[in-house]
Amino acid sequence: MKYSTLGSSGLEVSRVCLGTMTWGVQNTQQDANDQMAYALEQGINFVDTAEMYAIPPAPETYGTTETILGHWLANNKAKRSDIVLATKISGKGLPWVRDGGPITGDAVIEAVDNSLARLQTDYIDLFQLHWPNHLHPHFGRHWPNSIDYGKTNAAQALDSMHDILKGLHQCVQAGKVRFCGLSDDTPWGITKYIELAKEHHLPRITSIQNEFNLLKHIDFPYVVETCAMEDVAYLPWSPLGGGVLSGKYLKGARPEGSRWTMTQRQGLIRASEQVDEAVSAYQAIAQKHGLTVAQLALLWCDQVHGVTSTIIGATSMENLRENIAAFGMTYEDELAADVAAALKRYALAF
């Protein structure tokens, strides 16, 4: 396993981060135990979760994933220091989480305490804001005129960021949080958090995780450039495009128990003829080079300049083994040329 430095934190994290969002709906406690054991065996030391999980989000499963991970941590206390544990506070919009309100400094303090209790640990290595209070282009809103940035009150947004940083500062000072990160944010958000932290001597943002894959790579170059220039780790989530880059949803297929058979908050935004065409093309390239299409997608993600660690997830051990194996493969020149040609043809498929 290869490792990278997590931005300005100095922490060394594996190039693979184990995502956990299916634990509690599609995966059981035993599944989670098996995944953790195998991940650690393979050299993975980076684990990501969130208070909102399991997915799809619902009142009855809120906090379930952290609870499952907490059971594992309680039964493996000697291994706590071996992993970099990351979790996230939910943003506004979920009625069952702090009445759907925005992230505030007080909400951060409350969420940290609740996550610590569920995780059965006394510190969180990386505490992240799951999505920002200010307008952002994520979750299918990246098309022109999907949002109106003119409606953002910059002064209010900055005041909100400052308040959040003060809450994070209290958690860091108390030893409950080591480092802080963002998720589903923008170059403006990254830059302003860094500026505010410097101006007011508050915790510096050390990472951001955004959706990034062969079918949606709008973060390159602008977010990735900002991260590189500001020493912020870039962590792609959904490197398989919500599972579509596994090929399992081709031609309208909906395997039993798969996520696409469940209600999605934004609907099936990745289901289209254009996506099918792109995935079929990548599948052909993968077969040509002796890979699965999922391995091709993960191998591509890992080799993009600026990527620190890729967040993967799996609902079976077979999938987990297949996915982790991709990070030990070589991105050869002929493969790179084939993928580059397909990228130009199928840019921004959803």
FIROKE-648531 format. One record per residue (C-alpha): x, y, z; residue number from 0; residue in three letters. Coordinates in pm, 1 decimal. Layout:
REM residues N
        u        v        w num residu
        X        Y        Z NUM    ala
...
REM end
This chain:
REM residues 350
        u        v        w num residu
      0.0      0.0      0.0   0    met
    119.9    349.2    -83.4   1    lys
     70.0    648.5    144.5   2    tyr
     33.4   1025.4    107.1   3    ser
     45.2   1319.7    345.4   4    thr
   -298.3   1451.6    441.6   5    leu
   -252.3   1814.7    345.2   6    gly
   -100.8   2036.8    611.6   7    ser
   -182.4   1788.9    891.1   8    ser
    135.2   1585.9    851.7   9    gly
    -66.8   1264.3    890.9  10    leu
     30.2    980.6    657.0  11    glu
   -277.9    815.8    507.6  12    val
   -315.3    521.5    273.2  13    ser
   -394.2    596.5    -91.8  14    arg
   -716.6    404.7    -27.1  15    val
   -967.8    530.9    226.7  16    cys
  -1232.4    283.0    341.5  17    leu
  -1578.9    434.6    308.9  18    gly
  -1852.5    301.8    534.1  19    thr
  -2181.1    459.0    426.0  20    met
  -2352.2    125.1    346.5  21    thr
  -2296.5    -11.5    696.5  22    trp
  -2636.0    -35.0    862.6  23    gly
  -2850.3    -77.9    550.0  24    val
  -2669.5   -290.6    293.8  25    gln
  -2407.0   -419.3    537.5  26    asn
  -2426.3   -570.9    885.5  27    thr
  -2196.7   -543.0   1186.4  28    gln
  -2026.8   -867.5   1083.4  29    gln
  -1977.1   -733.5    730.0  30    asp
  -1817.6   -422.6    878.5  31    ala
  -1590.2   -630.1   1100.3  32    asn
  -1477.3   -833.9    800.9  33    asp
  -1416.6   -523.2    590.8  34    gln
  -1211.6   -357.3    863.7  35    met
  -1000.7   -668.3    916.5  36    ala
   -925.6   -702.2    545.8  37    tyr
   -860.6   -330.6    495.8  38    ala
   -607.9   -319.2    779.7  39    leu
   -445.4   -635.8    649.0  40    glu
   -397.8   -461.6    313.4  41    gln
   -233.7   -159.0    474.3  42    gly
   -532.0     76.2    473.3  43    ile
   -517.9    311.5    771.5  44    asn
   -778.9    571.0    667.3  45    phe
  -1151.4    523.1    743.7  46    val
  -1430.6    768.2    660.6  47    asp
  -1783.4    785.4    800.7  48    thr
  -2048.4   1048.1    883.2  49    ala
  -2324.0   1114.8   1134.5  50    glu
  -2578.7   1104.7    848.2  51    met
  -2495.5    746.4    747.6  52    tyr
  -2619.4    485.0    660.7  53    ala
  -2719.7    565.3    302.7  54    ile
  -2980.9    635.5    180.5  55    pro
  -3028.5    879.4    470.8  56    pro
  -3334.6    827.5    690.6  57    ala
  -3432.9    907.0   1050.8  58    pro
  -3422.3    541.4   1151.8  59    glu
  -3065.9    488.1   1024.9  60    thr
  -2916.6    822.3   1134.1  61    tyr
  -2592.8    752.0   1322.9  62    gly
  -2608.7    378.7   1252.4  63    thr
  -2280.4    360.0   1062.8  64    thr
  -2087.7    543.7   1333.8  65    glu
  -2243.0    308.6   1589.4  66    thr
  -2131.2      1.6   1393.8  67    ile
  -1780.8    142.7   1356.3  68    leu
  -1787.5    226.4   1726.6  69    gly
  -1858.0   -136.1   1814.6  70    his
  -1555.3   -238.4   1609.3  71    trp
  -1338.3     24.7   1779.4  72    leu
  -1456.7    -85.9   2124.0  73    ala
  -1359.0   -443.8   2044.4  74    asn
  -1026.0   -344.5   1889.6  75    asn
   -900.7    -70.6   2121.8  76    lys
   -535.9   -150.6   2056.4  77    ala
   -587.1    -67.1   1687.9  78    lys
   -739.0    279.1   1741.3  79    arg
   -402.8    450.5   1704.1  80    ser
   -339.1    257.2   1381.7  81    asp
   -617.0    430.8   1190.7  82    ile
   -692.3    785.5   1083.5  83    val
  -1060.3    818.6   1169.8  84    leu
  -1267.6   1070.7    974.5  85    ala
  -1630.9   1164.8   1019.4  86    thr
  -1862.5   1446.8    911.4  87    lys
  -2131.4   1677.6   1044.5  88    ile
  -2443.0   1697.3    825.6  89    ser
  -2532.9   2024.3    656.7  90    gly
  -2877.4   2179.7    643.9  91    lys
  -3172.9   2006.4    486.9  92    gly
  -3230.4   1686.9    689.1  93    leu
  -3532.9   1749.9    914.9  94    pro
  -3429.4   1477.2   1161.8  95    trp
  -3082.0   1627.5   1213.0  96    val
  -3093.5   1940.7   1430.6  97    arg
  -3431.8   2027.5   1272.8  98    asp
  -3271.8   2061.0    931.9  99    gly
  -3077.2   2369.8   1032.9 100    gly
  -2742.8   2491.3    897.2 101    pro
  -2403.8   2410.5   1043.8 102    ile
  -2310.1   2647.6   1326.8 103    thr
  -2034.0   2656.6   1582.4 104    gly
  -2269.1   2519.5   1847.0 105    asp
  -2388.5   2247.1   1607.4 106    ala
  -2026.6   2143.3   1550.4 107    val
  -1965.7   2105.9   1924.1 108    ile
  -2285.5   1902.7   1967.3 109    glu
  -2214.9   1683.7   1662.6 110    ala
  -1858.2   1611.7   1773.7 111    val
  -1975.4   1497.5   2116.4 112    asp
  -2247.0   1278.2   1966.5 113    asn
  -2008.5   1123.9   1711.8 114    ser
  -1751.8   1052.4   1982.4 115    leu
  -2017.8    870.2   2184.4 116    ala
  -2134.0    658.9   1889.6 117    arg
  -1777.1    586.4   1778.1 118    leu
  -1672.4    495.7   2133.8 119    gln
  -1349.9    691.3   2106.6 120    thr
  -1219.8   1005.5   2273.9 121    asp
  -1087.5   1180.1   1962.9 122    tyr
  -1159.5   1219.4   1592.5 123    ile
   -859.9   1255.4   1362.6 124    asp
  -1042.7   1442.9   1086.1 125    leu
  -1375.6   1619.1   1140.2 126    phe
  -1538.0   1739.7    818.5 127    gln
  -1831.5   1959.6    716.5 128    leu
  -2042.4   1727.2    498.5 129    his
  -2172.8   2006.1    275.3 130    trp
  -2153.0   2383.8    310.6 131    pro
  -2414.0   2635.2    418.6 132    asn
  -2340.2   2853.4    116.2 133    his
  -2457.3   2769.5   -236.3 134    leu
  -2257.3   2494.6   -402.3 135    his
  -2276.1   2301.0   -732.3 136    pro
  -2278.7   1947.3   -594.4 137    his
  -2548.5   1676.5   -600.3 138    phe
  -2647.9   1735.6   -962.7 139    gly
  -2644.3   2116.0   -955.0 140    arg
  -2330.8   2169.4  -1163.1 141    his
  -2506.2   2264.7  -1486.6 142    trp
  -2516.7   2635.4  -1584.8 143    pro
  -2802.5   2824.5  -1415.0 144    asn
  -2880.9   2534.7  -1180.3 145    ser
  -2800.5   2778.5   -901.4 146    ile
  -2772.9   3158.1   -881.6 147    asp
  -2459.1   3269.7   -702.7 148    tyr
  -2594.2   3623.4   -704.0 149    gly
  -2830.3   3514.8   -427.5 150    lys
  -2540.9   3442.0   -192.4 151    thr
  -2480.5   3705.6     73.4 152    asn
  -2102.2   3685.2     95.7 153    ala
  -2080.8   3872.4    425.8 154    ala
  -2331.8   3637.8    590.0 155    gln
  -2154.4   3334.5    444.9 156    ala
  -1822.3   3453.4    588.1 157    leu
  -1978.9   3518.6    928.8 158    asp
  -2116.6   3162.8    921.7 159    ser
  -1774.8   3020.0    831.7 160    met
  -1613.5   3218.3   1113.5 161    his
  -1868.8   3085.1   1364.0 162    asp
  -1808.9   2727.0   1245.2 163    ile
  -1432.7   2767.8   1280.2 164    leu
  -1478.4   2892.7   1637.1 165    lys
  -1676.8   2580.1   1716.3 166    gly
  -1408.2   2362.3   1558.3 167    leu
  -1146.3   2552.7   1759.7 168    his
  -1318.9   2461.0   2085.4 169    gln
  -1320.2   2094.9   1983.1 170    cys
   -952.3   2102.7   1886.0 171    val
   -857.5   2279.9   2209.4 172    gln
  -1048.0   2016.8   2406.7 173    ala
   -854.6   1738.1   2233.1 174    gly
  -1169.6   1596.5   2073.9 175    lys
  -1068.4   1677.9   1713.9 176    val
   -718.9   1676.2   1566.2 177    arg
   -776.5   1821.8   1219.1 178    phe
  -1061.3   1973.3   1019.1 179    cys
  -1180.2   1928.5    662.7 180    gly
  -1449.5   2014.1    410.2 181    leu
  -1672.4   1810.9    181.5 182    ser
  -1868.4   1910.1   -129.2 183    asp
  -1725.9   2260.8   -125.2 184    asp
  -1570.7   2494.6   -381.2 185    thr
  -1246.1   2687.0   -443.2 186    pro
  -1410.7   2993.7   -287.2 187    trp
  -1511.4   2795.5     20.0 188    gly
  -1165.3   2643.9     62.9 189    ile
   -991.9   2978.5     22.1 190    thr
  -1218.4   3170.1    258.0 191    lys
  -1193.3   2909.1    533.1 192    tyr
   -814.0   2924.9    507.4 193    ile
   -812.2   3306.0    512.9 194    glu
  -1045.5   3322.5    812.9 195    leu
   -842.6   3064.8   1002.2 196    ala
   -523.1   3260.1    943.4 197    lys
   -680.4   3594.7   1034.7 198    glu
   -840.4   3472.3   1356.9 199    his
   -588.9   3202.0   1461.0 200    his
   -839.4   2921.6   1419.1 201    leu
   -800.7   2563.6   1287.2 202    pro
   -679.4   2539.0    929.3 203    arg
   -869.9   2329.3    677.4 204    ile
   -650.5   2032.6    587.7 205    thr
   -865.2   1838.9    336.9 206    ser
  -1169.3   1831.5    113.7 207    ile
  -1365.8   1539.2    -25.4 208    gln
  -1572.0   1590.5   -342.3 209    asn
  -1728.6   1363.6   -600.6 210    glu
  -1470.1   1277.3   -866.2 211    phe
  -1468.5    997.8  -1122.0 212    asn
  -1439.7    915.7  -1491.3 213    leu
  -1790.8   1047.9  -1552.9 214    leu
  -1776.8   1359.4  -1336.9 215    lys
  -1443.9   1535.6  -1303.1 216    his
  -1536.4   1903.9  -1290.2 217    ile
  -1303.2   1953.6   -990.8 218    asp
  -1007.3   1927.8  -1225.7 219    phe
   -841.1   2168.0  -1257.3 220    pro
   -990.2   2438.9  -1036.3 221    tyr
  -1059.7   2266.0   -702.4 222    val
   -757.6   2039.1   -743.5 223    val
   -536.4   2340.4   -823.2 224    glu
   -661.0   2523.5   -513.8 225    thr
   -583.7   2219.3   -300.8 226    cys
   -233.6   2185.3   -445.0 227    ala
   -152.1   2553.1   -394.9 228    met
   -296.3   2567.4    -42.4 229    glu
   -164.7   2231.5     85.5 230    asp
   -514.3   2084.1    121.7 231    val
   -559.3   1710.0     67.0 232    ala
   -797.5   1617.3   -214.7 233    tyr
  -1010.8   1309.7   -140.3 234    leu
  -1237.6   1183.6   -422.0 235    pro
  -1563.4   1026.3   -312.3 236    trp
  -1782.8    813.1   -538.1 237    ser
  -1494.5    709.5   -766.1 238    pro
  -1734.3    454.5   -919.1 239    leu
  -2007.5    712.3   -976.7 240    gly
  -2248.4    565.4   -725.8 241    gly
  -2172.7    216.9   -855.4 242    gly
  -2246.4    289.3  -1221.2 243    val
  -1877.9    244.1  -1313.7 244    leu
  -1894.5   -113.6  -1191.1 245    ser
  -2107.3   -185.1  -1497.1 246    gly
  -2383.3   -344.0  -1289.1 247    lys
  -2649.3    -94.0  -1399.2 248    tyr
  -2589.5   -123.4  -1774.2 249    leu
  -2895.4   -161.3  -1998.2 250    lys
  -3135.0    -79.9  -1717.3 251    gly
  -3020.0   -357.4  -1485.1 252    ala
  -3111.6   -315.7  -1118.5 253    arg
  -2947.9   -596.7   -919.5 254    pro
  -3142.1   -701.4   -612.2 255    glu
  -3024.1   -520.9   -301.3 256    gly
  -2825.0   -260.3   -495.4 257    ser
  -2848.0    109.0   -409.5 258    arg
  -3040.4    191.5   -727.0 259    trp
  -3328.9    -23.4   -603.7 260    thr
  -3362.8    215.9   -307.1 261    met
  -3512.1    565.4   -296.1 262    thr
  -3249.9    831.3   -377.6 263    gln
  -3274.1   1187.0   -241.8 264    arg
  -3179.7   1339.1   -578.1 265    gln
  -3330.4   1059.8   -786.1 266    gly
  -3125.5    844.3  -1024.1 267    leu
  -2926.1   1134.8  -1165.5 268    ile
  -2666.7    896.8  -1311.7 269    arg
  -2915.3    686.7  -1509.7 270    ala
  -2910.1    787.4  -1877.9 271    ser
  -2829.0    655.5  -2222.7 272    glu
  -2522.2    880.6  -2228.5 273    gln
  -2390.6    723.9  -1907.2 274    val
  -2456.6    373.8  -2041.6 275    asp
  -2263.4    456.8  -2356.7 276    glu
  -1969.1    591.7  -2159.5 277    ala
  -1959.5    298.7  -1915.5 278    val
  -1973.7     52.0  -2205.5 279    ser
  -1675.5    225.8  -2364.1 280    ala
  -1474.6    210.9  -2041.8 281    tyr
  -1574.8   -151.1  -1994.5 282    gln
  -1432.4   -234.7  -2337.5 283    ala
  -1107.0    -55.7  -2250.7 284    ile
  -1086.5   -242.4  -1919.5 285    ala
  -1137.4   -579.4  -2085.5 286    gln
   -869.6   -496.7  -2341.5 287    lys
   -620.5   -438.1  -2060.7 288    his
   -723.6   -725.8  -1835.2 289    gly
   -909.1   -518.5  -1576.6 290    leu
  -1264.0   -491.9  -1453.3 291    thr
  -1428.4   -160.7  -1532.1 292    val
  -1438.2    -82.6  -1158.8 293    ala
  -1061.7   -137.4  -1133.9 294    gln
  -1006.5     85.1  -1435.9 295    leu
  -1209.7    364.5  -1275.7 296    ala
  -1022.7    336.9   -945.1 297    leu
   -680.4    309.6  -1107.2 298    leu
   -755.7    621.3  -1313.3 299    trp
   -867.1    814.3  -1005.9 300    cys
   -556.0    720.4   -810.5 301    asp
   -317.2    841.6  -1081.1 302    gln
   -472.4   1188.6  -1125.3 303    val
   -221.5   1450.4  -1014.8 304    his
   -334.3   1608.4   -689.3 305    gly
   -535.4   1315.7   -552.6 306    val
   -432.6   1227.4   -197.5 307    thr
   -651.5    927.0   -116.5 308    ser
   -956.4    777.6   -288.6 309    thr
  -1260.4    687.0    -78.9 310    ile
  -1397.1    347.8   -178.2 311    ile
  -1685.9    141.1    -49.9 312    gly
  -1815.2   -209.3   -106.0 313    ala
  -2117.1   -415.7    -10.1 314    thr
  -1938.5   -750.2    -43.4 315    ser
  -1593.0   -881.3     36.7 316    met
  -1556.8   -983.8   -326.6 317    glu
  -1606.7   -623.0   -434.8 318    asn
  -1374.4   -494.6   -164.0 319    leu
  -1092.6   -726.8   -271.3 320    arg
  -1142.7   -632.1   -636.5 321    glu
  -1141.3   -260.7   -558.0 322    asn
   -838.5   -258.1   -330.0 323    ile
   -642.7   -465.3   -581.3 324    ala
   -678.7   -183.4   -834.3 325    ala
   -444.8     37.7   -633.9 326    phe
   -158.0   -205.4   -681.6 327    gly
   -192.4   -206.9  -1060.7 328    met
      8.0     -6.2  -1313.1 329    thr
   -145.5    268.8  -1523.7 330    tyr
     44.2    185.3  -1840.4 331    glu
     92.5    425.1  -2132.1 332    asp
   -137.4    242.6  -2374.3 333    glu
   -410.8    223.8  -2111.8 334    leu
   -365.9    592.7  -2033.8 335    ala
   -399.9    680.6  -2402.9 336    ala
   -718.1    474.8  -2439.8 337    asp
   -874.4    634.0  -2132.4 338    val
   -772.3    985.3  -2238.0 339    ala
   -948.8    939.0  -2572.4 340    ala
  -1264.2    815.7  -2399.9 341    ala
  -1253.4   1103.6  -2150.1 342    leu
  -1260.0   1356.9  -2431.0 343    lys
  -1550.8   1180.3  -2596.2 344    arg
  -1759.0   1127.1  -2283.8 345    tyr
  -1676.7   1435.6  -2079.9 346    ala
  -1925.3   1509.3  -1800.3 347    leu
  -2172.3   1231.3  -1867.3 348    ala
  -2398.2   1329.0  -1573.4 349    phe
REM end
